[in-house]
Amino acid sequence: MTSTNEHTLRTEVIATALAMNAAGINRGKSGNVSARLVRPDFDGFLVTPTGMPYGELAPDDVVPVALSGEVLGTREPSSEWRFHRDIYAHRPDAQAIVHTHAPFATTLACLDRGIPAFHYMVAVAGGDDIRCAPYATFGTQELSDHAVTALTGRNACLLAHHGMIALGTSLAAAFALAVEVETLAEMYWRALQIDEPARLPPAEMAIVLAKFSTYGQPQRRG
């Protein structure tokens, strides 16, 4: 039996997949979404199924995959389940992952380009650049290994000739970061039409990263 909380999480996974298409950072059945799921008898994640239109998904179509690699449920998981599994295994802070074929991010990735510190908001992904992982065939362990390495100290990366990954402490956070990365990719691509933009120095990016660590509304008490 599926618990109420798990059912809600399944619904949120589908809603996030629909939102990434509605936002224009993904199209059709490409990309995938997952959320960490831990219960007494299970340690793993819920991920969108392979090859199914997001608009046709029901909560029971979302696939549980254990960190051991065991697949449960009635559907086959996304072909990219390995990098979801490995990211969760290596990143205890990751509670959700969004993978998209966002047009501008993917354009840069097809040029084997990451996103450098041309704008201070690059720090939103956790560092002074957004790396581009080397190419490997989709769904392979090699691709997963490249992605985990590119995400070291980062919450987002590009995948060469493929797309992007964003992770977060919630589905909403992962989705918001994916939107921000695509926005940065578009700005960088537009700047490149004129010239290679100047870089902010490492010292300035360190200041921005420190400011981002306390950015936002504080929790009020009482």
NUMARSE-469136 format. One line per field, with one value per residue: residue in one letter; z, y, x of N, C-alpha, C in turn. Coordinates in Angstrom, 3 decimals, decimal comma, padded with zeros to 6 digits, always signed. Layout:
<rs>
rest = (A;...);
n.w = (Z;...);
n.v = (Y;...);
n.u = (X;...);
ca.w = (Z;...);
ca.v = (Y;...);
ca.u = (X;...);
c.w = (Z;...);
c.v = (Y;...);
c.u = (X;...);
</rs>
This chain:
<rs>
rest = (M;T;S;T;N;E;H;T;L;R;T;E;V;I;A;T;A;L;A;M;N;A;A;G;I;N;R;G;K;S;G;N;V;S;A;R;L;V;R;P;D;F;D;G;F;L;V;T;P;T;G;M;P;Y;G;E;L;A;P;D;D;V;V;P;V;A;L;S;G;E;V;L;G;T;R;E;P;S;S;E;W;R;F;H;R;D;I;Y;A;H;R;P;D;A;Q;A;I;V;H;T;H;A;P;F;A;T;T;L;A;C;L;D;R;G;I;P;A;F;H;Y;M;V;A;V;A;G;G;D;D;I;R;C;A;P;Y;A;T;F;G;T;Q;E;L;S;D;H;A;V;T;A;L;T;G;R;N;A;C;L;L;A;H;H;G;M;I;A;L;G;T;S;L;A;A;A;F;A;L;A;V;E;V;E;T;L;A;E;M;Y;W;R;A;L;Q;I;D;E;P;A;R;L;P;P;A;E;M;A;I;V;L;A;K;F;S;T;Y;G;Q;P;Q;R;R;G);
n.w = (+000,000;-000,788;+001,014;+002,282;+002,233;+000,411;-001,873;-002,295;-002,882;-005,262;-006,878;-006,883;-008,232;-010,835;-011,325;-011,350;-013,581;-015,589;-015,220;-016,035;-018,773;-019,375;-018,690;-020,677;-020,504;-021,207;-023,523;-024,840;-024,287;-023,311;-020,897;-017,253;-013,908;-010,408;-006,936;-003,668;-001,651;+001,426;+003,607;+006,271;+005,080;+002,716;+000,790;-001,339;-004,368;-006,159;-009,552;-012,787;-015,318;-018,168;-021,516;-021,498;-022,019;-020,084;-019,455;-019,392;-017,171;-014,167;-010,556;-009,778;-011,868;-011,504;-010,699;-008,187;-007,233;-005,731;-003,862;-004,227;-006,802;-007,428;-009,058;-008,498;-008,646;-011,467;-013,833;-016,164;-015,198;-015,885;-018,465;-017,537;-014,877;-013,518;-013,088;-011,403;-009,196;-008,433;-007,882;-005,650;-003,913;-003,543;-002,695;+000,060;+000,628;-001,500;-002,406;-004,496;-008,084;-011,225;-014,613;-017,735;-021,270;-021,909;-024,186;-024,519;-022,623;-023,547;-026,081;-025,480;-024,224;-026,383;-027,595;-025,965;-023,840;-020,644;-018,221;-017,555;-015,056;-015,949;-015,046;-011,929;-010,912;-011,604;-009,415;-008,111;-008,544;-006,860;-007,112;-008,759;-011,402;-013,879;-014,600;-017,555;-018,115;-019,545;-022,658;-022,771;-023,654;-023,357;-020,388;-019,419;-017,186;-017,396;-018,162;-015,836;-013,977;-014,973;-014,582;-011,763;-011,011;-012,255;-010,736;-008,308;-005,516;-006,594;-007,578;-009,995;-013,397;-016,809;-019,451;-021,831;-025,213;-024,672;-022,276;-019,219;-015,620;-012,551;-009,057;-005,783;-002,481;-002,450;-004,658;-005,721;-005,347;-006,941;-009,457;-009,696;-009,759;-012,145;-013,985;-013,548;-014,368;-017,084;-017,832;-017,364;-019,223;-021,584;-021,494;-021,557;-024,048;-025,707;-025,194;-026,309;-029,004;-029,588;-028,392;-026,527;-023,193;-020,458;-017,439;-014,060;-011,332;-009,302;-006,568;-006,304;-006,948;-004,781;-002,740;-003,535;-003,336;-000,567;+000,284;-000,828;+000,810;+002,995;+001,935;+001,429;+003,075;+006,569;+009,099;+011,038;+014,518;+016,882);
n.v = (-001,192;+002,235;+004,984;+008,023;+010,212;+009,303;+009,043;+011,713;+012,694;+011,322;+012,532;+015,121;+014,755;+014,223;+016,651;+018,390;+017,476;+018,140;+020,883;+021,621;+021,291;+023,110;+025,459;+025,719;+024,627;+022,099;+019,563;+017,591;+014,080;+013,967;+014,288;+013,946;+013,349;+013,141;+012,160;+011,840;+008,995;+007,647;+005,098;+002,816;+000,260;+000,769;+002,411;+004,805;+006,216;+007,997;+007,988;+009,373;+007,386;+005,618;+006,756;+007,655;+010,022;+012,977;+014,169;+012,072;+010,596;+008,828;+008,767;+006,115;+005,353;+006,389;+005,467;+003,451;+003,197;+001,463;+002,336;+000,306;-000,407;-001,950;-002,260;-001,346;-001,654;-001,240;-000,147;+000,610;+002,336;+005,706;+005,886;+007,045;+006,368;+005,557;+007,741;+009,264;+007,520;+007,339;+009,979;+010,508;+008,656;+009,691;+012,253;+013,282;+015,587;+016,026;+016,012;+015,965;+015,713;+017,208;+016,643;+017,969;+018,747;+021,378;+024,110;+026,255;+025,618;+023,077;+023,674;+024,968;+022,769;+021,071;+022,180;+021,486;+023,211;+024,656;+026,871;+029,812;+032,184;+034,593;+036,097;+037,118;+035,484;+032,907;+031,666;+030,631;+027,953;+026,873;+027,227;+028,729;+028,341;+026,557;+023,372;+021,368;+018,117;+015,417;+013,771;+010,837;+007,812;+007,895;+006,801;+005,159;+003,740;+005,090;+007,694;+008,410;+008,393;+010,512;+012,626;+012,684;+013,434;+015,988;+017,334;+017,656;+019,613;+021,292;+022,177;+021,866;+020,868;+020,721;+018,346;+017,012;+017,320;+016,658;+017,581;+019,008;+018,850;+019,453;+019,759;+019,636;+020,621;+020,073;+019,258;+021,619;+023,344;+022,149;+022,349;+025,164;+025,857;+024,614;+026,186;+028,627;+027,989;+027,511;+030,089;+031,502;+030,154;+030,975;+033,767;+033,746;+032,522;+034,487;+036,651;+035,617;+035,919;+038,405;+038,714;+036,924;+037,021;+038,991;+037,646;+037,361;+037,891;+035,279;+036,058;+037,834;+036,131;+034,425;+036,133;+036,537;+033,913;+033,561;+035,501;+034,431;+032,265;+033,126;+034,277;+035,404;+035,167;+035,406;+032,948;+033,603;+033,894;+032,914);
n.u = (+000,842;+000,516;+001,697;+000,158;+001,938;+003,882;+002,306;+001,673;+004,232;+004,761;+002,852;+003,861;+006,284;+005,359;+004,033;+006,205;+007,622;+005,767;+005,787;+008,365;+008,248;+006,213;+007,485;+009,299;+011,830;+012,197;+011,121;+008,467;+008,823;+011,347;+014,072;+013,872;+012,629;+013,197;+012,717;+013,987;+013,261;+012,681;+011,922;+010,960;+011,331;+012,649;+015,106;+015,763;+014,619;+012,033;+011,184;+010,477;+008,825;+010,198;+009,808;+007,109;+004,525;+004,423;+001,985;+000,236;+000,725;+000,008;-000,033;+000,737;+002,345;+004,838;+008,142;+009,587;+012,950;+015,516;+018,508;+020,239;+019,805;+017,676;+014,598;+011,296;+007,669;+005,357;+006,209;+008,905;+011,832;+013,053;+015,507;+017,765;+018,133;+020,418;+022,220;+020,665;+020,438;+023,183;+023,869;+022,214;+023,351;+025,915;+025,463;+024,195;+022,773;+021,105;+017,784;+016,097;+016,028;+016,342;+016,367;+016,926;+016,497;+017,114;+016,946;+019,001;+020,984;+021,591;+022,536;+024,995;+026,181;+026,452;+028,561;+030,539;+030,862;+030,933;+029,390;+030,873;+032,127;+030,699;+028,663;+027,362;+025,335;+025,893;+026,901;+024,726;+024,506;+026,312;+029,078;+031,989;+031,635;+029,684;+029,974;+030,684;+030,018;+031,931;+031,083;+029,048;+027,355;+023,804;+022,155;+024,167;+026,662;+029,035;+028,264;+026,901;+029,022;+030,582;+028,774;+028,450;+031,044;+031,250;+029,398;+030,581;+030,889;+029,001;+025,617;+024,486;+024,989;+026,138;+025,636;+027,652;+026,702;+024,060;+022,352;+021,166;+021,637;+020,029;+020,015;+018,436;+017,218;+014,615;+011,863;+010,846;+013,027;+015,023;+013,831;+013,600;+016,302;+017,081;+015,661;+016,978;+019,593;+019,157;+018,385;+020,779;+022,392;+021,171;+021,685;+024,487;+024,925;+023,798;+025,493;+027,820;+027,319;+028,184;+030,736;+033,261;+032,414;+033,744;+035,214;+034,159;+036,353;+037,924;+038,006;+035,863;+033,710;+033,888;+033,064;+030,404;+029,404;+029,595;+027,751;+025,423;+025,042;+023,643;+021,453;+018,090;+014,820;+014,842;+014,007;+011,226;+010,524;+008,058);
ca.w = (+000,000;-000,861;+002,068;+001,811;+001,924;-000,829;-002,961;-002,535;-003,534;-006,645;-007,568;-007,052;-009,298;-012,109;-011,480;-011,701;-014,985;-016,411;-015,084;-016,805;-020,161;-019,459;-018,569;-021,868;-020,281;-021,695;-024,519;-025,093;-023,289;-022,899;-019,516;-016,206;-012,595;-009,307;-005,563;-002,723;-000,838;+002,468;+004,549;+007,005;+004,245;+001,395;+000,719;-002,769;-004,949;-007,124;-010,802;-013,900;-016,137;-019,497;-022,735;-021,310;-021,955;-018,712;-019,283;-019,251;-015,989;-012,908;-009,474;-009,754;-012,960;-011,031;-010,406;-007,075;-007,496;-004,530;-004,096;-004,681;-008,222;-007,603;-009,569;-008,020;-009,375;-012,697;-014,997;-016,272;-014,852;-016,863;-018,889;-016,803;-013,447;-012,875;-012,515;-010,248;-008,093;-007,998;-007,256;-004,296;-003,103;-003,266;-002,208;+001,059;+000,618;-002,645;-002,161;-005,767;-009,268;-012,477;-015,806;-018,890;-022,506;-022,098;-025,459;-024,472;-021,900;-024,421;-027,143;-024,938;-023,983;-027,679;-027,915;-024,858;-023,033;-019,424;-018,066;-016,684;-014,163;-016,708;-014,312;-010,535;-010,587;-011,799;-008,074;-007,620;-008,666;-005,794;-007,352;-009,636;-012,777;-014,041;-015,438;-018,572;-018,008;-020,851;-023,279;-022,719;-024,122;-022,345;-019,629;-019,081;-015,960;-017,722;-018,074;-014,424;-013,342;-015,404;-013,952;-010,339;-010,923;-012,607;-009,676;-007,077;-005,081;-007,406;-007,585;-011,384;-014,422;-018,156;-019,954;-023,216;-026,304;-024,041;-021,548;-017,925;-014,380;-011,394;-007,862;-004,721;-001,236;-002,712;-006,085;-006,095;-005,419;-008,120;-010,633;-009,763;-010,188;-013,574;-014,703;-013,446;-015,212;-018,474;-018,017;-017,484;-020,500;-022,647;-021,436;-022,009;-025,496;-026,361;-025,101;-027,243;-030,358;-029,749;-028,049;-025,286;-022,121;-019,396;-016,285;-012,728;-010,720;-008,240;-005,286;-006,322;-006,884;-003,397;-001,982;-003,907;-002,747;+000,863;+000,436;-001,152;+001,892;+003,958;+001,151;+001,582;+004,244;+007,773;+009,776;+012,171;+015,680;+017,602);
ca.v = (+000,000;+003,481;+005,912;+009,336;+011,039;+008,826;+009,402;+013,146;+012,860;+010,870;+013,594;+016,266;+014,399;+014,439;+018,093;+019,016;+017,128;+018,973;+022,280;+021,913;+021,472;+024,362;+026,566;+025,751;+024,106;+020,721;+019,358;+016,220;+013,041;+013,991;+014,678;+013,102;+013,977;+012,179;+012,660;+010,832;+008,363;+006,770;+004,580;+001,728;-000,895;+001,212;+003,555;+005,034;+007,407;+007,866;+008,617;+009,263;+006,193;+005,850;+006,721;+007,981;+011,460;+013,402;+014,469;+010,835;+009,863;+008,753;+008,534;+004,743;+005,165;+006,830;+004,208;+003,409;+002,524;+001,434;+002,708;-000,919;-000,574;-002,754;-001,497;-001,837;-001,074;-001,881;+000,531;+000,710;+003,695;+006,484;+005,281;+007,715;+006,097;+005,355;+008,943;+009,631;+006,654;+007,650;+011,308;+010,362;+007,903;+010,528;+013,575;+013,202;+016,818;+016,039;+015,412;+015,928;+015,914;+017,532;+016,540;+018,496;+019,042;+022,797;+024,486;+027,016;+024,813;+021,979;+024,264;+025,089;+021,418;+020,493;+022,777;+021,084;+024,403;+024,936;+028,282;+030,418;+033,267;+035,814;+036,791;+036,659;+034,479;+031,558;+031,124;+029,980;+026,508;+026,420;+027,430;+029,850;+027,975;+025,397;+022,514;+020,498;+016,763;+014,826;+012,971;+009,376;+007,367;+008,047;+005,616;+004,303;+004,023;+006,097;+009,003;+008,656;+008,734;+011,867;+013,576;+012,792;+014,221;+017,385;+017,913;+017,808;+021,007;+022,030;+021,670;+021,753;+020,706;+020,385;+017,056;+017,267;+016,785;+015,969;+018,413;+019,524;+018,275;+020,338;+019,066;+020,550;+020,077;+019,757;+019,321;+023,031;+023,930;+021,606;+022,951;+026,576;+025,934;+024,278;+027,388;+029,624;+027,560;+027,769;+031,538;+031,843;+029,615;+031,865;+035,026;+033,489;+032,298;+035,782;+037,428;+035,045;+036,389;+039,631;+038,430;+036,165;+038,004;+038,994;+036,818;+037,917;+037,231;+034,315;+036,721;+038,366;+035,001;+033,944;+037,047;+036,241;+032,624;+033,782;+036,227;+033,520;+031,294;+033,698;+035,048;+034,986;+035,623;+034,640;+032,340;+034,382;+033,115;+033,424);
ca.u = (+000,000;+001,259;+001,308;-000,299;+003,100;+004,487;+001,392;+001,871;+005,528;+004,587;+002,108;+004,764;+007,227;+004,659;+003,797;+007,486;+007,894;+004,881;+006,208;+009,573;+007,825;+005,456;+008,433;+010,138;+013,184;+012,189;+010,065;+008,054;+009,094;+012,759;+014,299;+013,302;+012,539;+013,151;+012,731;+014,447;+012,225;+013,216;+010,944;+011,611;+011,672;+013,097;+016,019;+015,976;+014,009;+010,947;+011,612;+009,535;+009,046;+010,759;+009,012;+005,696;+004,255;+004,173;+000,574;-000,532;+001,180;-000,723;+000,936;+001,246;+003,318;+006,155;+008,835;+010,544;+014,231;+016,345;+019,897;+020,913;+019,513;+016,462;+013,461;+010,010;+006,555;+004,901;+006,789;+010,353;+012,242;+013,807;+016,770;+018,846;+018,009;+021,727;+022,815;+019,845;+020,872;+024,541;+023,866;+021,671;+024,311;+027,082;+025,076;+023,129;+021,996;+020,178;+016,477;+015,373;+016,871;+015,654;+017,218;+016,213;+017,209;+016,836;+017,569;+020,253;+021,973;+022,002;+023,357;+026,352;+026,692;+026,831;+029,857;+031,411;+031,094;+030,205;+029,028;+031,885;+031,692;+030,445;+027,604;+027,470;+024,326;+026,452;+027,123;+023,510;+024,714;+027,189;+030,499;+032,312;+031,287;+028,800;+030,805;+030,095;+030,564;+032,250;+030,022;+028,958;+026,044;+022,762;+021,773;+025,307;+027,392;+030,047;+027,622;+026,654;+030,298;+030,941;+027,856;+028,791;+032,281;+030,956;+028,579;+031,358;+030,865;+028,039;+024,248;+024,035;+026,028;+025,705;+026,098;+028,062;+025,878;+022,935;+021,407;+021,624;+021,122;+019,982;+019,533;+018,062;+016,707;+013,210;+011,547;+010,720;+014,360;+015,711;+013,200;+013,983;+017,698;+017,123;+015,212;+018,041;+020,713;+018,786;+018,441;+022,202;+022,868;+020,675;+022,426;+025,859;+024,858;+023,561;+026,738;+028,789;+027,043;+028,960;+032,129;+033,411;+032,316;+034,752;+034,910;+034,336;+037,511;+037,611;+037,764;+034,495;+032,785;+033,918;+032,209;+029,019;+029,049;+029,388;+026,494;+024,331;+024,845;+022,693;+020,474;+016,696;+014,105;+015,131;+012,872;+010,765;+010,120;+006,912);
c.w = (+000,000;+000,215;+001,458;+001,420;+000,628;-002,023;-003,315;-003,272;-004,997;-007,465;-007,842;-008,117;-010,662;-012,356;-011,884;-013,149;-015,930;-016,382;-015,921;-018,296;-020,332;-019,408;-019,778;-021,651;-020,661;-022,687;-024,646;-023,936;-022,834;-021,453;-018,536;-014,873;-011,539;-007,969;-004,641;-001,907;+000,140;+003,392;+005,231;+006,143;+002,897;+001,517;-000,748;-003,230;-005,860;-008,381;-011,875;-014,751;-017,512;-020,560;-022,601;-021,271;-020,538;-018,448;-019,103;-017,978;-014,847;-011,810;-009,459;-010,872;-012,545;-010,392;-009,188;-007,490;-006,218;-004,868;-004,504;-006,180;-008,477;-008,008;-009,082;-008,865;-010,691;-013,953;-014,984;-015,958;-016,033;-017,215;-018,158;-015,303;-012,761;-012,320;-011,383;-009,032;-007,547;-007,368;-005,835;-003,378;-002,675;-002,599;-001,215;+001,084;-000,489;-002,281;-003,438;-006,903;-010,473;-013,608;-017,007;-020,104;-022,877;-023,300;-025,349;-023,723;-022,791;-025,590;-026,669;-024,734;-025,283;-028,205;-026,868;-023,990;-021,740;-019,399;-017,081;-015,845;-014,927;-015,993;-012,891;-010,187;-010,905;-010,445;-007,513;-007,670;-007,702;-005,983;-008,269;-011,111;-012,726;-015,056;-016,504;-018,470;-019,394;-021,364;-022,964;-023,144;-023,002;-021,659;-019,157;-017,735;-016,198;-017,631;-016,615;-013,707;-013,707;-014,698;-012,483;-010,158;-011,205;-011,527;-008,348;-006,685;-005,842;-007,264;-008,992;-012,280;-015,767;-018,495;-021,436;-024,207;-025,781;-023,376;-020,263;-016,794;-013,334;-010,220;-006,778;-003,490;-001,326;-004,221;-006,546;-006,244;-006,636;-009,394;-010,785;-010,224;-011,669;-014,427;-014,693;-014,335;-016,682;-018,781;-018,197;-018,809;-021,659;-022,654;-021,955;-023,521;-026,233;-026,309;-026,111;-028,686;-030,657;-029,504;-026,818;-024,121;-021,113;-018,237;-015,004;-012,060;-009,597;-006,900;-005,216;-006,235;-005,484;-002,502;-002,259;-003,280;-001,252;+001,117;+000,160;-000,005;+002,944;+003,256;+001,400;+002,869;+005,459;+008,354;+010,987;+013,303;+016,341;+016,703);
c.v = (+001,250;+004,438;+007,239;+010,213;+010,615;+009,174;+010,878;+013,397;+012,418;+011,949;+014,798;+015,996;+014,661;+015,929;+018,819;+018,719;+017,959;+020,431;+022,578;+022,038;+022,790;+025,572;+026,680;+025,268;+022,631;+020,597;+017,882;+015,285;+013,017;+014,434;+013,698;+013,824;+012,884;+012,897;+011,527;+010,306;+007,408;+006,383;+003,371;+000,557;-000,512;+002,427;+003,776;+006,299;+007,022;+008,618;+008,426;+008,035;+006,561;+005,844;+007,041;+009,492;+011,868;+013,675;+013,251;+010,070;+009,951;+008,465;+007,129;+004,464;+005,569;+005,631;+004,328;+002,620;+002,601;+001,854;+001,501;-001,133;-001,406;-001,855;-002,152;-001,222;-001,777;-001,274;+000,426;+002,147;+004,412;+005,777;+005,891;+007,431;+005,973;+006,648;+009,497;+008,831;+007,086;+009,033;+011,219;+009,640;+008,765;+011,856;+013,469;+014,448;+016,849;+015,310;+015,306;+016,264;+016,190;+017,438;+016,987;+018,595;+020,500;+023,344;+025,216;+026,258;+023,688;+022,485;+024,412;+023,714;+020,744;+021,096;+022,404;+022,278;+024,327;+026,409;+028,906;+031,544;+034,578;+036,693;+036,237;+035,555;+033,051;+030,880;+030,429;+028,455;+025,988;+026,637;+028,601;+029,488;+026,850;+024,501;+021,785;+019,144;+016,221;+013,954;+011,485;+009,016;+007,452;+006,709;+004,750;+004,690;+005,085;+007,499;+009,368;+009,086;+010,152;+012,912;+013,775;+013,637;+015,698;+018,085;+018,036;+019,286;+021,882;+021,402;+021,582;+021,525;+020,536;+019,013;+017,227;+016,552;+016,100;+016,934;+018,944;+018,749;+019,374;+019,550;+020,077;+019,842;+019,753;+019,770;+020,773;+023,677;+023,439;+022,213;+024,415;+026,731;+025,606;+025,475;+028,440;+029,271;+027,806;+029,260;+032,005;+031,358;+030,505;+033,179;+034,842;+033,291;+033,627;+036,654;+036,932;+035,475;+037,678;+039,358;+037,526;+037,151;+037,879;+038,128;+037,645;+037,180;+036,287;+034,977;+037,276;+037,232;+034,404;+034,817;+036,741;+034,930;+032,767;+034,511;+035,317;+032,552;+031,797;+034,474;+034,509;+035,518;+034,789;+034,042;+033,199;+033,461;+033,764;+033,761);
c.u = (+000,884;+000,770;+000,870;+000,871;+003,766;+003,614;+001,550;+003,175;+005,457;+003,875;+002,995;+005,829;+006,596;+004,453;+005,075;+007,856;+007,030;+005,326;+007,441;+009,239;+007,085;+006,378;+009,359;+011,551;+013,274;+011,053;+009,754;+008,354;+010,539;+012,878;+013,668;+013,411;+012,529;+013,132;+013,153;+013,263;+012,894;+012,074;+011,572;+012,073;+012,273;+013,996;+016,347;+015,290;+012,853;+011,352;+010,553;+009,861;+009,589;+009,678;+007,541;+005,510;+003,875;+002,696;-000,301;-000,180;+000,173;+000,296;+001,519;+002,246;+004,723;+006,847;+009,758;+011,795;+015,061;+017,766;+020,733;+020,748;+018,275;+015,304;+012,179;+008,895;+006,300;+005,517;+008,311;+010,763;+012,880;+015,110;+017,963;+018,812;+019,369;+022,294;+021,962;+020,311;+022,229;+024,645;+023,319;+022,651;+025,493;+026,733;+023,910;+022,239;+020,955;+018,893;+015,650;+016,326;+015,973;+016,675;+016,404;+017,132;+016,926;+017,604;+018,905;+021,345;+022,492;+022,832;+024,802;+026,980;+027,130;+028,131;+030,902;+031,792;+030,299;+029,831;+030,017;+031,291;+031,547;+029,426;+027,611;+026,478;+024,771;+026,669;+025,891;+023,632;+025,767;+028,669;+030,742;+032,208;+030,266;+029,483;+029,987;+030,781;+030,881;+031,111;+030,181;+027,538;+025,015;+022,471;+022,915;+025,918;+028,461;+029,468;+027,373;+027,929;+030,729;+030,076;+028,197;+030,050;+032,023;+030,148;+029,327;+031,403;+029,895;+026,651;+023,668;+025,235;+025,354;+026,267;+026,405;+027,161;+024,626;+021,961;+021,995;+020,996;+021,122;+019,435;+019,223;+017,564;+015,220;+013,007;+011,444;+012,090;+015,123;+015,148;+013,616;+015,420;+017,826;+016,699;+016,318;+019,227;+020,393;+018,807;+019,889;+022,778;+022,423;+021,454;+023,853;+025,887;+024,669;+024,811;+027,766;+028,538;+027,806;+030,444;+032,127;+033,372;+033,447;+034,279;+035,026;+035,492;+037,092;+037,302;+036,347;+033,473;+032,758;+033,046;+030,738;+028,556;+028,786;+028,069;+025,302;+024,043;+023,871;+021,584;+019,069;+016,095;+014,456;+013,867;+012,497;+010,316;+008,900;+005,758);
</rs>
